[in-house]
């Protein structure tokens, strides 16, 4: 853990790029903004800390003798279901909560925030439970304020609604509405204010837009029942105009990306900080918009947690100092571990994925992107009894070292991103029909980009069954060689194909990546 320090506001920035699907977009259609009045009392102050029986953290009351008060924001974003226990038996979630509790020991006026994208990419438990395990873990973490991210729409409309019904956190979605049959199911709000000791803090937050199966941004809502607008500056200005005079601090807990949040802070005076998400940026120091508005982000995949401190002069209601701290969440970090939440996470993962860490098969050689794509191609041929199979080398994420592999290893290699929302992942396995004349176009592909296997002899007029991935199956412009397929059919996610194939190989005492027999296997 880095030592805590204070520094004057400077124009400092640190960020790192990520996949295209985690960048932000301005495309969209206009919609009215929802109201948060139902979750606030007449003064607009939520009930955080007022009743410990609710499970919400109890912020201490205002110290009447104080002249300044520090409000700390422990912030994470883009956790992406990366909560499985690591090799040391510790979930990164346990280190997040350990860090949070240490912060609250040093400053009880610490607010716990999440910048969205809790779902997808990370855990086989989420895959098997269709999102439920992630929702349960997010509730167990007991955030004070969090925003809904674009990947949080992935599973279904029903899961989005359930995710908004957090018994502990105030869930923000300032640019989204719900116009379905039962409006009470949508509990995300445009704005909420909390009394943190002597300081009243207002919060709002935006959700970025959807993506298609080519991993490209598309305009409009995730589902028809959730109309959206992506005019972030216009919406933020309306919130500032309405609420700025009611609060001492106004904070955006946002999921639109670091560069978009920097632009937002610059375009809209009146924000005291932006707790960002979406672009997977890790700010080693707060990114400053040039006008004393710190913007921070914790990276992604439970790698780091950050803490932003704002010292408020209680007479002038001005921020006088800004502090910042970061901590790693890996096994080699000295971030404290909360044993209770560690057990809770382990129990949830085991409940939904009893075999998540069970060795299913052995791999003989170290396997990187092209090797994993080759294994996946053989798995498709076997599982679907296909005549040919095609895998995009660039849809792999991980590395397999020699030794046993588990369900979680398969998800780590072929992470799932449901694009568009509510549909199979863009690298999911599909089958389709293809004429021999079209199949011949795939026989000379660049092996650095594609792995392909087909019949030794191809008859041009014969129709064959090919296994391939969603992006290529549904988008002719992404099909290599200009080949054309017909009647594409969704089968299963690629990790599931590998799971089925691995069990057959393991039972036969065969390595996953070779025809050699595993020594000592029975």
ZILINVEN-V413896 format. One record per residue. N is the residue number from 1. RES is the residue in one small letter. OMEGA is omega in whole degrees, 0 to 359 (NA if undefined). D_LAST is the distance of its C-alpha to the last C-alpha in Angstrom with 2 decimals. Layout:
# ZILINVEN-V413896
{{N RES OMEGA D_LAST} {N RES OMEGA D_LAST}}
This chain:
# ZILINVEN-V413896
{{1 x 179 46.43} {2 x 178 49.59} {3 x 180 52.82} {4 x 179 55.01} {5 x 175 58.20} {6 x 179 61.14} {7 x 175 62.64} {8 x 181 65.43} {9 x 182 64.62} {10 x 178 63.93} {11 x 182 62.86} {12 x 181 59.37} {13 x 172 56.28} {14 x 180 52.65} {15 x 177 50.21} {16 x 182 47.29} {17 x 177 46.63} {18 x 181 43.68} {19 x 181 42.58} {20 x 185 45.34} {21 x 179 44.32} {22 x 172 45.18} {23 x 185 48.70} {24 x 183 51.69} {25 x 178 54.07} {26 x 183 57.58} {27 x 177 57.33} {28 x 177 57.93} {29 x 185 60.34} {30 x 175 62.73} {31 x 177 62.39} {32 x 183 64.05} {33 x 180 62.44} {34 x 180 61.26} {35 x 179 62.95} {36 x 185 61.59} {37 x 184 64.52} {38 x 182 62.47} {39 x 179 60.38} {40 x 176 63.34} {41 x 186 66.34} {42 x 180 69.92} {43 x 181 69.86} {44 x 182 66.66} {45 x 178 64.71} {46 x 188 61.29} {47 x 181 60.22} {48 x 174 57.80} {49 x 183 58.01} {50 x 183 60.57} {51 x 182 58.37} {52 x 180 55.27} {53 x 179 54.36} {54 x 184 53.46} {55 x 179 50.66} {56 x 179 52.57} {57 x 182 53.25} {58 x 175 56.74} {59 x 177 58.78} {60 x 177 61.62} {61 x 180 65.10} {62 x 174 67.59} {63 x 185 69.13} {64 x 180 72.87} {65 x 185 73.64} {66 x 173 71.26} {67 x 174 72.72} {68 x 175 69.41} {69 x 176 65.91} {70 x 171 62.63} {71 x 180 60.24} {72 x 178 56.71} {73 x 172 54.21} {74 x 193 50.53} {75 x 171 49.06} {76 x 178 45.74} {77 x 176 45.11} {78 x 179 42.46} {79 x 174 39.63} {80 x 174 37.64} {81 x 181 35.14} {82 x 188 33.84} {83 x 180 33.26} {84 x 177 29.53} {85 x 179 29.08} {86 x 183 28.75} {87 x 178 26.40} {88 x 179 28.89} {89 x 184 28.57} {90 x 173 32.04} {91 x 175 33.05} {92 x 178 35.92} {93 x 180 37.78} {94 x 177 38.00} {95 x 174 39.72} {96 x 182 42.07} {97 x 175 43.15} {98 x 178 43.39} {99 x 179 45.67} {100 x 182 47.66} {101 x 176 48.31} {102 x 178 49.38} {103 x 181 51.75} {104 x 173 53.20} {105 x 180 53.79} {106 x 178 55.89} {107 x 183 57.43} {108 x 176 57.18} {109 x 181 58.60} {110 x 181 55.24} {111 x 183 54.23} {112 x 187 50.57} {113 x 178 50.23} {114 x 184 47.66} {115 x 172 48.47} {116 x 184 46.28} {117 x 173 43.05} {118 x 189 40.81} {119 x 169 38.64} {120 x 171 36.25} {121 x 195 34.08} {122 x 195 32.30} {123 x 174 29.99} {124 x 177 27.34} {125 x 177 28.81} {126 x 180 32.08} {127 x 183 30.51} {128 x 183 28.97} {129 x 180 32.11} {130 x 174 34.49} {131 x 187 36.35} {132 x 182 36.65} {133 x 179 34.55} {134 x 178 36.82} {135 x 180 39.91} {136 x 181 38.85} {137 x 177 38.20} {138 x 177 41.49} {139 x 180 43.33} {140 x 180 41.72} {141 x 175 42.98} {142 x 173 46.54} {143 x 172 48.26} {144 x 182 52.03} {145 x 174 52.48} {146 x 180 50.12} {147 x 177 50.53} {148 x 179 48.54} {149 x 183 46.97} {150 x 179 46.37} {151 x 177 42.57} {152 x 175 43.28} {153 x 195 44.51} {154 x 193 41.21} {155 x 184 39.76} {156 x 174 42.77} {157 x 182 46.36} {158 x 180 45.29} {159 x 176 43.02} {160 x 179 45.87} {161 x 180 48.21} {162 x 179 45.85} {163 x 180 45.32} {164 x 185 49.09} {165 x 183 49.36} {166 x 182 48.37} {167 x 182 49.76} {168 x 187 50.11} {169 x 166 50.77} {170 x 186 53.69} {171 x 184 52.08} {172 x 170 54.11} {173 x 192 54.45} {174 x 182 58.02} {175 x 180 57.93} {176 x 171 56.08} {177 x 169 57.29} {178 x 183 55.80} {179 x 179 57.90} {180 x 187 55.61} {181 x 184 56.57} {182 x 183 56.19} {183 x 182 57.39} {184 x 179 56.53} {185 x 181 52.82} {186 x 184 53.47} {187 x 171 54.11} {188 x 187 53.91} {189 x 178 57.39} {190 x 190 59.62} {191 x 174 60.79} {192 x 177 60.60} {193 x 179 62.44} {194 x 175 61.39} {195 x 181 63.56} {196 x 185 61.95} {197 x 180 64.35} {198 x 188 67.61} {199 x 176 66.14} {200 x 187 65.73} {201 x 176 62.99} {202 x 182 62.64} {203 x 167 59.44} {204 x 180 58.69} {205 x 183 55.90} {206 x 177 55.13} {207 x 178 52.06} {208 x 187 51.48} {209 x 184 51.22} {210 x 182 48.49} {211 x 180 46.61} {212 x 186 45.68} {213 x 172 42.64} {214 x 182 43.92} {215 x 180 43.70} {216 x 180 47.51} {217 x 178 49.89} {218 x 179 51.73} {219 x 174 54.86} {220 x 184 55.19} {221 x 175 53.20} {222 x 176 49.49} {223 x 182 50.34} {224 x 182 53.81} {225 x 182 54.15} {226 x 179 53.98} {227 x 187 57.00} {228 x 168 57.04} {229 x 182 59.29} {230 x 174 58.34} {231 x 191 61.82} {232 x 183 60.65} {233 x 180 63.87} {234 x 179 66.06} {235 x 180 64.05} {236 x 180 63.80} {237 x 178 67.55} {238 x 179 68.24} {239 x 177 66.13} {240 x 181 67.92} {241 x 184 71.29} {242 x 193 70.52} {243 x 187 68.82} {244 x 183 69.57} {245 x 182 72.65} {246 x 189 70.80} {247 x 177 68.27} {248 x 175 68.24} {249 x 175 65.05} {250 x 189 63.66} {251 x 170 60.02} {252 x 171 57.93} {253 x 204 54.24} {254 x 175 53.35} {255 x 178 50.69} {256 x 177 52.43} {257 x 185 51.46} {258 x 182 53.04} {259 x 178 55.60} {260 x 180 56.65} {261 x 174 57.05} {262 x 179 59.09} {263 x 179 61.30} {264 x 181 61.56} {265 x 179 62.67} {266 x 185 65.22} {267 x 187 66.57} {268 x 176 66.87} {269 x 176 68.88} {270 x 177 68.26} {271 x 179 64.54} {272 x 177 63.70} {273 x 174 60.06} {274 x 176 57.23} {275 x 200 53.70} {276 x 176 51.93} {277 x 171 48.70} {278 x 184 47.23} {279 x 179 47.48} {280 x 180 44.76} {281 x 174 47.41} {282 x 182 47.18} {283 x 177 50.75} {284 x 171 51.02} {285 x 181 54.56} {286 x 173 56.21} {287 x 185 57.24} {288 x 181 60.95} {289 x 183 62.73} {290 x 181 65.85} {291 x 174 67.56} {292 x 174 65.83} {293 x 181 63.09} {294 x 177 59.73} {295 x 184 56.69} {296 x 178 53.24} {297 x 187 49.61} {298 x 181 46.35} {299 x 182 44.23} {300 x 173 41.09} {301 x 175 37.51} {302 x 179 38.33} {303 x 183 39.04} {304 x 169 42.51} {305 x 180 45.06} {306 x 178 48.80} {307 x 177 51.89} {308 x 179 55.40} {309 x 174 58.40} {310 x 176 61.79} {311 x 186 64.73} {312 x 171 67.38} {313 x 189 71.05} {314 x 177 71.91} {315 x 182 75.52} {316 x 184 75.21} {317 x 178 71.74} {318 x 173 70.80} {319 x 184 67.58} {320 x 179 68.71} {321 x 176 65.49} {322 x 176 61.99} {323 x 184 58.97} {324 x 179 55.42} {325 x 174 52.11} {326 x 177 48.54} {327 x 175 45.25} {328 x 185 41.71} {329 x 181 38.83} {330 x 181 35.89} {331 x 182 34.09} {332 x 180 36.54} {333 x 175 39.59} {334 x 176 41.71} {335 x 183 42.35} {336 x 182 42.28} {337 x 173 39.50} {338 x 187 40.38} {339 x 183 37.83} {340 x 180 38.90} {341 x 177 38.36} {342 x 178 35.11} {343 x 179 33.79} {344 x 179 35.38} {345 x 180 33.70} {346 x 180 30.25} {347 x 181 30.85} {348 x 179 32.06} {349 x 181 29.15} {350 x 180 26.63} {351 x 185 28.73} {352 x 180 28.75} {353 x 185 25.34} {354 x 183 22.97} {355 x 189 19.97} {356 x 182 22.10} {357 x 180 20.24} {358 x 177 16.67} {359 x 182 14.29} {360 x 185 13.37} {361 x 176 12.45} {362 x 172 12.93} {363 x 188 16.17} {364 x 185 16.82} {365 x 174 20.60} {366 x 187 23.23} {367 x 175 24.48} {368 x 189 28.06} {369 x 184 30.13} {370 x 178 29.98} {371 x 178 26.26} {372 x 177 25.54} {373 x 178 28.01} {374 x 177 26.28} {375 x 180 22.90} {376 x 178 24.92} {377 x 178 26.66} {378 x 179 23.53} {379 x 178 22.41} {380 x 180 25.86} {381 x 183 25.77} {382 x 187 22.54} {383 x 184 23.34} {384 x 183 27.01} {385 x 183 26.79} {386 x 176 29.62} {387 x 183 31.50} {388 x 179 31.89} {389 x 183 30.88} {390 x 178 32.79} {391 x 177 31.96} {392 x 181 34.49} {393 x 187 33.28} {394 x 176 35.62} {395 x 178 33.94} {396 x 187 31.23} {397 x 198 31.76} {398 x 178 29.17} {399 x 175 26.93} {400 x 176 23.18} {401 x 178 22.21} {402 x 182 19.08} {403 x 184 16.24} {404 x 175 15.05} {405 x 183 17.26} {406 x 174 18.52} {407 x 181 21.03} {408 x 176 23.74} {409 x 180 22.91} {410 x 177 23.45} {411 x 178 26.76} {412 x 181 27.78} {413 x 180 27.46} {414 x 181 29.18} {415 x 186 31.57} {416 x 173 33.42} {417 x 183 37.21} {418 x 183 38.80} {419 x 357 41.82} {420 x 181 44.09} {421 x 178 43.47} {422 x 179 41.90} {423 x 178 40.14} {424 x 177 36.69} {425 x 186 36.00} {426 x 174 37.63} {427 x 178 34.35} {428 x 180 32.73} {429 x 176 31.28} {430 x 166 33.84} {431 x 180 34.15} {432 x 175 37.46} {433 x 180 39.26} {434 x 176 40.56} {435 x 179 42.79} {436 x 179 41.80} {437 x 177 44.87} {438 x 180 43.66} {439 x 180 40.07} {440 x 180 41.47} {441 x 183 42.86} {442 x 187 39.36} {443 x 182 38.45} {444 x 182 40.37} {445 x 177 39.42} {446 x 183 39.30} {447 x 176 35.63} {448 x 182 36.66} {449 x 187 37.33} {450 x 170 35.30} {451 x 185 32.02} {452 x 170 32.49} {453 x 178 30.99} {454 x 179 32.79} {455 x 177 33.34} {456 x 177 34.20} {457 x 182 37.48} {458 x 177 39.25} {459 x 187 42.09} {460 x 185 44.70} {461 x 181 45.77} {462 x 176 42.38} {463 x 182 40.88} {464 x 174 37.31} {465 x 180 34.89} {466 x 173 34.11} {467 x 182 31.89} {468 x 183 33.53} {469 x 187 34.47} {470 x 185 37.26} {471 x 180 39.68} {472 x 182 39.74} {473 x 188 39.52} {474 x 185 42.54} {475 x 184 44.69} {476 x 182 46.00} {477 x 178 47.32} {478 x 179 43.83} {479 x 184 42.39} {480 x 177 42.14} {481 x 182 44.25} {482 x 180 46.39} {483 x 182 44.03} {484 x 175 44.66} {485 x 179 42.21} {486 x 176 43.20} {487 x 178 42.01} {488 x 183 39.60} {489 x 177 37.31} {490 x 179 35.45} {491 x 181 31.78} {492 x 176 29.95} {493 x 184 29.72} {494 x 179 27.73} {495 x 179 25.37} {496 x 176 24.53} {497 x 180 23.87} {498 x 179 21.42} {499 x 179 19.76} {500 x 181 19.29} {501 x 182 18.15} {502 x 181 15.66} {503 x 177 13.91} {504 x 180 13.67} {505 x 180 12.45} {506 x 179 9.83} {507 x 179 8.51} {508 x 181 8.76} {509 x 177 7.02} {510 x 172 10.75} {511 x 179 13.13} {512 x 188 15.91} {513 x 178 18.61} {514 x 178 17.59} {515 x 179 15.98} {516 x 179 14.10} {517 x 179 10.36} {518 x 182 8.98} {519 x 178 8.90} {520 x 181 6.44} {521 x 178 3.79} {522 x NA 0.00}}
